[in-house]
Amino acid sequence: MNEKQLMGILKQTIYPDLDQSESTTSTFDCISFINLEMIELKSRRTHYDDLVIEKMKYDSLLEKSYKIGMKPIYICSTPSGIWRFKVSALPEPTWETKSMPKTTDFNNKNWVQKVVGFIHIKEGEDITYIIEKANTKSFR
């Protein structure tokens, strides 16, 4: 599943008002005005219990959401499920610099240094069951 598919699933099941951000280079992916949530989406091809988030996106999500009175949310899918994190309720990750692909879903395979942190899935809410219940279709 890619982020566009994840957004479509979320719109069909949990966030009927979900709107995509104004730009593909935005530091967040979508907004729910009903829930007052600014959301960053990530789809991972491999499951890890510790999910990576870029510091730049984390900081920007917090700053922009607070500026307009919204809640910062991070939603990440893996082959094992979909987790939603209320970013402002989490302890700030420990940041480290790692060599990573410049982009995930594009053709640019250049490696760059990124400052990233990790959020354990236990710190979030597994929303897979909500989506499966709404669709009666398994996404795992």
Buried (B, 14 or more C-beta within 10 A) or exposed (E): BEBEEBBEBBBEBBBEEBEBBEEEEBBBBBBBEEBEBBBBBBBBEEEEEEBBBBBEBBEBBBEBBEEEEBBBBBBBBBEBBBBBBBBEEBEEBEBEEEEBEEEEEEEEEEEEEBEBBBBBBEBBBEBBEBBBEEEEEEBE
